[in-house]
Amino acid sequence: PEPREATGWIRPAPTRRERTIDLAVAVGLYVAAILSQQLYRVAGVYDEPADAPLTFATLALASLPLAVRRSHPIAAGVLVAAGFSAIAVLEVPELLVCNITLFLALYSIGAWVSRRSLAVGVRAAIVIAMIVWLVVALFQAATDPDALEGLSRVGAFSPLVAYMLIQVLINVLYFTGAWWFGDRAFASAHARWQLEERTRELEAERERTAAQAVALDRVRIARELHDAVAHHVSVIG
């Protein structure tokens, strides 16, 4: 288990059922990504898309690590982020499912890493890397006259600028959502644990109170018997 935080709480390891669900989700997303890339390939998203073996490998890297997203969330998050980047750099024609897998990977880090400082650091590193990559891509598109030919570059707020601002806004909402939902899931699990602990304490206190009541009743009965016997002995005497 990972070192305890100031709260003294470590999130329990996932159950066998949860691990089975994660495996099924990872395989399902991988199959969905393969189908999605085929549709994008037919639609002609890239002029020279990556070949099939490279496509299958990068899609596997971007989805299958989610099978351990609860037991090893940091490793899963880093691998999925690497696969996501490889999909874009190598021009793998898949733009839908990979966004879902990266969101789920970031969410899982926030929801399952008990060391909150480590969860913040890993997510921040991934998000910063993605933002830097986005800025570089937008800069290249803005300076390349052949890129985004259908968008006018005329004016301070041209269609090209509007398109770039939309991309920035989408990414801000995307990463903020993954971060926030992950933290809320961890806080909710912690609150449930606190409630269960309080319930167990109350149950133990109730049992102690019942045991004390029985003991006091026995003491009272013994005292009454003692007084009665003493009285009869004194009368006999």
C-alpha positions as CSV (number, residue, x, y, z in Angstrom):
1,P,0.0,0.0,0.0
2,E,1.0,3.6,-0.6
3,P,2.1,5.8,2.3
4,R,-0.7,7.4,4.3
5,E,-1.7,11.0,3.9
6,A,-2.5,13.4,6.7
7,T,-6.0,11.9,6.9
8,G,-4.6,8.5,7.7
9,W,-6.8,6.9,5.1
10,I,-5.8,4.6,2.2
11,R,-8.4,3.7,-0.3
12,P,-9.0,-0.1,-0.2
13,A,-7.8,-2.1,-3.2
14,P,-10.4,-2.9,-5.9
15,T,-12.4,-6.0,-5.5
16,R,-12.3,-8.9,-8.0
17,R,-15.6,-7.8,-9.5
18,E,-14.2,-4.3,-10.0
19,R,-11.1,-5.6,-11.7
20,T,-13.2,-7.8,-14.0
21,I,-15.3,-4.8,-14.9
22,D,-12.2,-2.8,-15.7
23,L,-10.8,-5.6,-17.9
24,A,-14.1,-5.8,-19.8
25,V,-14.2,-2.0,-20.2
26,A,-10.6,-1.9,-21.5
27,V,-11.2,-4.6,-24.1
28,G,-14.5,-3.0,-25.1
29,L,-12.9,0.3,-25.7
30,Y,-10.1,-1.3,-27.7
31,V,-12.6,-3.0,-30.0
32,A,-14.5,0.3,-30.2
33,A,-11.3,2.1,-31.1
34,I,-10.6,-0.3,-33.9
35,L,-14.0,0.1,-35.3
36,S,-13.8,3.9,-35.0
37,Q,-10.4,4.1,-36.7
38,Q,-11.8,2.1,-39.6
39,L,-14.7,4.6,-40.0
40,Y,-12.3,7.5,-39.8
41,R,-10.0,5.8,-42.4
42,V,-12.9,5.4,-44.8
43,A,-13.8,9.1,-44.2
44,G,-10.3,10.1,-45.2
45,V,-9.3,11.9,-42.0
46,Y,-5.6,11.7,-42.9
47,D,-4.0,11.6,-46.4
48,E,-1.4,9.0,-45.3
49,P,-2.7,7.3,-42.2
50,A,-0.6,4.8,-40.2
51,D,-0.6,1.2,-41.4
52,A,-2.7,-1.5,-39.7
53,P,0.0,-3.0,-37.3
54,L,1.0,0.4,-36.0
55,T,-2.6,1.4,-35.7
56,F,-3.5,-1.7,-33.6
57,A,-0.4,-1.3,-31.4
58,T,-1.1,2.4,-30.6
59,L,-4.8,1.8,-30.0
60,A,-3.9,-1.0,-27.6
61,L,-1.5,1.3,-25.7
62,A,-4.2,3.9,-25.4
63,S,-6.9,1.6,-24.1
64,L,-5.8,-1.7,-22.7
65,P,-3.9,-0.3,-19.7
66,L,-7.3,0.7,-18.3
67,A,-7.7,-2.9,-17.3
68,V,-5.6,-1.9,-14.2
69,R,-6.8,1.6,-13.8
70,R,-7.9,1.0,-10.2
71,S,-5.1,-1.3,-9.0
72,H,-2.3,0.7,-10.8
73,P,-3.9,4.0,-11.7
74,I,-0.6,5.9,-12.3
75,A,0.9,3.3,-14.6
76,A,-2.3,3.1,-16.5
77,G,-2.6,6.9,-16.8
78,V,1.0,7.3,-18.1
79,L,0.6,4.5,-20.6
80,V,-2.7,5.8,-21.9
81,A,-1.3,9.3,-22.3
82,A,1.6,7.9,-24.2
83,G,-0.7,6.0,-26.5
84,F,-2.9,9.1,-27.0
85,S,0.2,11.1,-28.0
86,A,1.4,8.4,-30.4
87,I,-2.0,8.3,-32.1
88,A,-1.8,12.0,-32.9
89,V,1.9,12.0,-33.9
90,L,1.8,8.9,-36.1
91,E,-1.5,10.0,-37.7
92,V,-3.6,7.0,-36.5
93,P,-7.1,7.8,-37.8
94,E,-8.9,7.6,-34.5
95,L,-10.2,10.8,-32.8
96,L,-13.1,9.6,-30.6
97,V,-12.4,6.6,-28.4
98,C,-8.9,7.8,-27.5
99,N,-10.3,10.9,-25.9
100,I,-12.6,8.7,-23.8
101,T,-9.7,6.5,-22.6
102,L,-7.5,9.5,-21.7
103,F,-10.4,11.1,-19.7
104,L,-11.0,7.8,-17.9
105,A,-7.2,7.4,-17.1
106,L,-6.9,10.9,-15.6
107,Y,-10.1,10.4,-13.7
108,S,-8.8,7.1,-12.3
109,I,-5.6,8.8,-11.0
110,G,-7.7,11.3,-9.1
111,A,-10.1,8.7,-7.8
112,W,-7.8,5.9,-6.8
113,V,-4.4,7.3,-5.8
114,S,-4.4,7.6,-2.0
115,R,-1.3,9.9,-1.9
116,R,-3.1,13.1,-3.0
117,S,0.1,15.0,-3.6
118,L,1.3,12.3,-6.0
119,A,-2.1,12.2,-7.7
120,V,-1.9,16.0,-8.3
121,G,1.7,15.8,-9.5
122,V,1.1,13.0,-12.0
123,R,-2.1,14.6,-13.4
124,A,-0.4,18.0,-13.6
125,A,2.5,16.5,-15.6
126,I,0.2,14.8,-18.1
127,V,-2.0,17.9,-18.5
128,I,0.9,20.3,-18.9
129,A,2.5,17.9,-21.5
130,M,-0.8,17.8,-23.4
131,I,-1.3,21.6,-23.2
132,V,2.2,22.2,-24.5
133,W,1.6,19.8,-27.3
134,L,-1.6,21.6,-28.2
135,V,0.0,25.0,-28.2
136,V,2.8,23.7,-30.5
137,A,0.2,22.2,-32.9
138,L,-1.9,25.4,-33.0
139,F,1.3,27.4,-33.6
140,Q,2.3,25.2,-36.5
141,A,-1.2,25.4,-37.9
142,A,-1.2,29.2,-37.6
143,T,2.2,29.6,-39.3
144,D,1.7,27.0,-42.0
145,P,-0.1,28.5,-45.0
146,D,-1.2,25.0,-46.2
147,A,-2.8,24.0,-42.9
148,L,-6.5,24.7,-42.4
149,E,-6.9,26.2,-45.8
150,G,-10.7,26.5,-45.5
151,L,-10.3,29.0,-42.6
152,S,-9.7,32.7,-43.3
153,R,-6.8,34.3,-41.5
154,V,-7.9,37.9,-42.1
155,G,-8.7,40.1,-39.1
156,A,-7.8,40.1,-35.4
157,F,-10.6,37.7,-34.7
158,S,-10.6,35.6,-37.9
159,P,-12.2,32.2,-38.4
160,L,-8.8,30.7,-37.8
161,V,-8.5,32.4,-34.4
162,A,-12.0,31.4,-33.5
163,Y,-11.2,27.8,-34.4
164,M,-8.1,27.8,-32.2
165,L,-10.0,29.3,-29.3
166,I,-12.6,26.6,-29.6
167,Q,-9.8,24.0,-29.4
168,V,-8.3,25.6,-26.3
169,L,-11.7,25.9,-24.6
170,I,-12.6,22.2,-25.3
171,N,-9.3,21.1,-23.9
172,V,-9.6,23.2,-20.7
173,L,-13.1,21.8,-20.1
174,Y,-11.9,18.3,-20.9
175,F,-9.0,18.3,-18.4
176,T,-10.8,20.2,-15.8
177,G,-13.7,17.8,-15.9
178,A,-11.4,14.7,-15.6
179,W,-9.6,16.3,-12.7
180,W,-12.7,17.5,-10.8
181,F,-14.6,14.2,-11.2
182,G,-11.6,12.2,-10.0
183,D,-11.3,14.3,-6.9
184,R,-15.0,14.1,-6.2
185,A,-14.9,10.3,-6.5
186,F,-12.0,10.0,-4.0
187,A,-13.7,12.4,-1.6
188,S,-17.0,10.4,-1.9
189,A,-15.2,7.1,-1.2
190,H,-13.5,8.7,1.8
191,A,-16.8,10.0,3.1
192,R,-18.4,6.5,2.8
193,W,-15.5,5.0,4.7
194,Q,-15.9,7.6,7.5
195,L,-19.6,6.8,7.6
196,E,-19.0,3.1,7.8
197,E,-16.4,3.7,10.5
198,R,-18.8,5.8,12.5
199,T,-21.5,3.1,12.1
200,R,-19.2,0.5,13.4
201,E,-18.2,2.6,16.3
202,L,-21.9,3.2,17.2
203,E,-22.6,-0.5,16.9
204,A,-19.6,-1.3,19.2
205,E,-20.8,1.4,21.7
206,R,-24.3,-0.1,21.6
207,E,-22.9,-3.5,22.4
208,R,-20.8,-2.1,25.2
209,T,-23.8,-0.3,26.7
210,A,-25.9,-3.5,26.5
211,A,-23.2,-5.5,28.2
212,Q,-22.8,-2.9,30.9
213,A,-26.6,-2.9,31.5
214,V,-26.5,-6.7,31.9
215,A,-23.6,-6.5,34.3
216,L,-25.3,-3.8,36.4
217,D,-28.5,-5.8,36.5
218,R,-26.6,-8.9,37.7
219,V,-24.9,-6.7,40.4
220,R,-28.3,-5.5,41.5
221,I,-29.7,-9.0,41.6
222,A,-26.7,-10.2,43.6
223,R,-27.0,-7.4,46.0
224,E,-30.7,-8.1,46.6
225,L,-30.0,-11.8,47.1
226,H,-27.2,-10.9,49.5
227,D,-29.4,-8.6,51.5
228,A,-32.2,-11.1,51.6
229,V,-30.0,-14.0,52.7
230,A,-28.3,-11.8,55.3
231,H,-31.7,-10.8,56.7
232,H,-32.9,-14.4,57.0
233,V,-29.6,-15.5,58.6
234,S,-29.9,-12.7,61.1
235,V,-33.6,-13.7,61.8
236,I,-32.5,-17.3,62.3
237,G,-29.7,-16.2,64.6
